[in-house]
Amino acid sequence: MDPNSNISQKDFELTERYFEGSMSENEITEFEDRLKKESELEQHLKEQRILLHAIEEQSLKNKLDNFHEEATSSIRILNPQETQNRSSFYSKLAIAASLAIIIGVGGFFLINQPNATEKVFATHFKPDPGLATTMGTSSQYDFYEAMVDYKQENYIKALKKWKALLINNPKNDTLNYFVGVTHLANDNENSAIKYLIPVSQNKTSVFYKDAQLYLGFAYLKAKNIALAKKYFTLNDTKISQEILTDLEN
C-alpha cells in the first residue's frame, strides 16, 4: 500500500475483490457507484488495472525466457547416424502431432458447440416484455422505476428495487414473477426457479400461465429436461408446443 495515497486499506481490499470477481451483486453496485463519485478511487482502480496487466506480461516473458534457455541448453552436436535417426523420428513425431492437433481442434469445437438444450433455449427464450410504465401513484413509483430499469436490461438495479418491495409484500405474485424473470434474464436460473414456483401454483394470479412458461425456460437452462417438459406441457401455449417438439427432435 502506497503511504502517500489517501486510499484506505479497506478500499485496497475492495479493489482486489472487484478484480477477482468475488463481490456480491450489491457490493458491485455500491462500488461502481462510488467510482462515479470518487475520482481518486477511480484513478486507483485504473492504476491497479495497469499494474496487473504489467505483471501478467512480465510473467509471460519470464516463462518464455526460461523455455528458450532450457531449449538452448539441451542442444548438442549430433553425428551423421544420429542426425538420420533423429530426422526419421521427428518426421513421425510431426505426423503424430499434426493428427493430434486436428483431433484436438475438432474436439475443441465439438466440446464448445452448444448442446441441444442450449440451442433450444437460445432459439426460443425472450425476456418478458414487462408492464407499461405509467408511474401513476407515488405508492407504485418504486415498482415502475424498477420496471424501467428492467426494460433497459439494468437487471441488477431492477432486482435491488423489487426485492426491497418484496420485504413488506413477500407473497405478492407480481413482484415474485418479475423478480423471477429478471433473474432468468440475468442468467441466474436457480434463483429464478425459487421466485417463479409460487406464482405458477397460484391459479388466481394473472401471471399463472406465464410463470409456468418461464419455469420451463429456467429448468431448461438448468438442464433439468424432465421438469422443463412438465412446465411447458402445463403452459400449453404455441411456443411451449414448439419447444417440446424441438426437445424431442
C-alpha positions in Angstrom: 0.0 0.0 0.0 1.4 3.4 -1.0 1.9 5.6 2.1 1.3 8.7 0.1 -2.1 7.5 -1.1 -5.4 8.6 0.5 -6.9 5.2 -0.4 -7.8 3.2 2.7 -6.8 -0.4 3.3 -10.4 -1.4 3.0 -10.6 0.2 -0.5 -7.5 -1.6 -1.5 -9.1 -4.9 -0.4 -12.4 -3.9 -2.2 -10.4 -3.2 -5.4 -8.7 -6.6 -5.2 -12.1 -8.3 -4.8 -13.5 -6.3 -7.7 -10.8 -7.7 -10.0 -11.1 -11.2 -8.6 -14.9 -11.2 -9.2 -15.6 -12.2 -5.7 -18.1 -9.4 -4.9 -21.8 -9.8 -4.5 -24.3 -8.0 -6.8 -24.9 -5.4 -4.1 -21.2 -4.8 -3.5 -20.5 -4.4 -7.2 -23.4 -1.9 -7.5 -22.1 0.1 -4.4 -18.5 0.0 -5.6 -19.3 1.2 -9.1 -21.5 4.0 -7.7 -18.5 5.1 -5.6 -16.2 5.0 -8.7 -18.5 7.5 -10.4 -18.3 9.9 -7.5 -14.8 9.4 -6.1 -12.1 10.3 -8.7 -9.3 9.2 -6.5 -10.8 5.7 -6.1 -11.4 5.6 -9.9 -7.7 6.6 -10.5 -6.6 3.9 -8.1 -8.6 1.3 -9.9 -7.0 2.3 -13.2 -3.5 2.2 -11.8 -4.2 -1.3 -10.3 -5.5 -2.5 -13.7 -2.3 -1.2 -15.4 -0.2 -2.8 -12.7 -1.9 -6.2 -13.1 -1.5 -6.1 -16.9 2.2 -5.4 -16.5 2.6 -8.2 -14.0 0.9 -10.6 -16.4 3.1 -9.5 -19.3 6.3 -9.9 -17.2 5.2 -13.3 -16.0 4.6 -14.4 -19.6 8.0 -13.0 -20.7 9.8 -14.9 -17.8 8.1 -18.2 -18.9 9.2 -17.7 -22.5 12.8 -16.8 -21.4 13.0 -19.9 -19.3 11.7 -22.0 -22.1 14.2 -20.6 -24.6 17.0 -21.1 -22.0 16.1 -24.8 -21.4 15.8 -25.4 -25.1 19.2 -23.9 -25.9 21.0 -25.7 -23.1 19.7 -29.1 -24.4 21.3 -28.6 -27.9 24.3 -30.8 -28.7 26.2 -31.7 -31.9 24.9 -34.9 -33.5 26.9 -37.4 -35.5 25.5 -38.3 -39.0 23.8 -41.5 -37.9 22.1 -39.7 -35.0 21.0 -37.0 -37.4 19.4 -39.5 -39.7 17.7 -41.3 -36.9 16.5 -38.1 -35.3 15.2 -36.9 -38.7 13.2 -40.1 -39.1 11.9 -39.9 -35.6 10.9 -36.2 -35.8 9.1 -36.8 -39.1 7.0 -39.4 -37.4 6.5 -37.2 -34.5 5.4 -34.3 -36.7 2.8 -36.5 -38.4 1.6 -37.7 -35.0 1.5 -34.1 -33.7 -0.4 -32.9 -36.8 -3.0 -35.7 -36.2 -3.2 -34.7 -32.5 -3.8 -31.1 -33.4 -6.5 -32.0 -35.9 -8.2 -34.2 -33.4 -7.8 -31.7 -30.6 -9.2 -28.8 -32.6 -12.1 -31.0 -33.7 -12.7 -32.0 -30.1 -12.5 -28.3 -29.0 -15.2 -27.3 -31.5 -17.4 -30.3 -30.5 -17.0 -29.5 -26.8 -17.7 -25.8 -27.3 -20.7 -26.3 -29.5 -23.9 -25.6 -27.6 -25.8 -28.7 -26.8 -29.4 -29.4 -27.8 -31.0 -27.8 -24.7 -28.8 -24.7 -25.0 -29.8 -24.3 -28.7 -33.5 -24.7 -27.9 -33.2 -22.1 -25.1 -31.3 -19.7 -27.3 -33.8 -20.1 -30.1 -37.0 -19.6 -28.1 -36.2 -17.6 -24.9 -37.1 -13.9 -24.8 -37.4 -12.0 -21.6 -40.9 -11.0 -20.5 -41.7 -7.6 -22.2 -42.7 -6.1 -18.9 -45.6 -3.8 -18.0 -46.4 -0.3 -19.2 -44.6 2.2 -17.1 -47.4 4.6 -16.2 -45.9 5.9 -13.0 -49.4 6.6 -11.8 -49.3 6.9 -8.0 -46.5 7.6 -5.6 -47.0 4.2 -3.9 -46.2 2.5 -7.2 -43.4 4.7 -8.3 -40.6 2.4 -7.0 -42.2 -0.6 -8.8 -42.4 1.2 -12.1 -39.0 2.8 -11.7 -37.6 -0.7 -11.4 -39.7 -1.7 -14.5 -37.8 1.0 -16.5 -34.5 -0.5 -15.3 -35.7 -4.0 -16.3 -36.7 -2.8 -19.8 -33.3 -1.2 -20.2 -31.7 -4.5 -19.2 -30.3 -3.0 -16.0 -31.3 -6.2 -14.2 -29.2 -5.8 -11.1 -30.8 -2.4 -10.4 -34.3 -3.7 -11.1 -33.7 -6.6 -8.7 -32.5 -4.4 -6.0 -35.6 -2.2 -6.1 -38.1 -5.1 -6.5 -36.5 -7.1 -3.7 -36.8 -4.1 -1.4 -40.5 -4.0 -2.1 -40.8 -7.8 -1.5 -39.7 -7.4 2.1 -43.1 -5.9 3.0 -45.0 -8.0 0.4 -43.3 -11.4 0.3 -46.3 -13.1 -1.3 -47.1 -10.5 -3.9 -47.4 -12.5 -7.2 -46.4 -9.6 -9.4 -43.2 -8.9 -7.5 -42.3 -12.6 -7.3 -43.0 -13.1 -11.0 -40.8 -10.1 -12.2 -38.0 -10.9 -9.7 -38.1 -14.5 -11.1 -38.0 -13.5 -14.8 -35.3 -10.9 -14.1 -33.1 -13.5 -12.5 -33.6 -15.7 -15.6 -32.8 -12.8 -18.0 -29.7 -12.2 -15.9 -28.6 -15.9 -16.3 -29.4 -16.9 -12.8 -31.9 -19.8 -13.4 -31.7 -21.2 -9.9 -32.9 -18.0 -8.3 -35.5 -17.6 -11.0 -37.0 -21.0 -10.1 -37.4 -20.1 -6.4 -39.5 -17.0 -7.2 -41.5 -18.4 -10.1 -42.7 -21.6 -8.4 -45.2 -20.0 -6.0 -46.7 -17.9 -8.9 -47.0 -21.0 -11.1 -49.1 -22.6 -8.4 -51.4 -19.6 -7.8 -54.3 -20.1 -10.2 -55.8 -16.7 -9.3 -52.6 -14.8 -10.5 -52.7 -13.1 -13.9 -49.1 -14.4 -14.2 -50.1 -18.0 -13.5 -49.5 -19.3 -17.1 -46.5 -17.0 -17.8 -44.8 -18.3 -14.7 -45.2 -21.9 -16.0 -43.6 -20.9 -19.3 -40.6 -19.2 -17.7 -40.2 -22.0 -15.2 -39.9 -24.3 -18.2 -37.2 -22.0 -19.5 -35.4 -21.9 -16.2 -35.4 -25.7 -15.8 -34.3 -26.0 -19.5 -31.3 -23.6 -18.8 -30.6 -25.7 -15.7 -30.6 -28.8 -17.9 -33.4 -30.4 -16.0 -35.3 -31.7 -19.1 -38.0 -33.6 -17.2 -39.2 -30.6 -15.2 -38.8 -28.3 -18.2 -41.1 -30.5 -20.2 -43.5 -30.6 -17.3 -43.9 -26.9 -17.1 -44.0 -26.4 -20.9 -46.8 -29.0 -21.0 -48.7 -27.2 -18.2 -48.3 -23.9 -20.0 -49.8 -25.4 -23.2 -49.3 -22.4 -25.5 -48.0 -22.4 -29.1 -44.4 -21.5 -28.0 -44.4 -24.3 -25.4 -45.6 -26.8 -28.0 -42.8 -25.7 -30.4 -40.2 -26.1 -27.6 -41.5 -29.6 -26.7 -41.3 -30.6 -30.4 -37.7 -29.3 -30.6 -36.7 -31.1 -27.5 -38.0 -34.4 -29.0 -36.1 -33.9 -32.2 
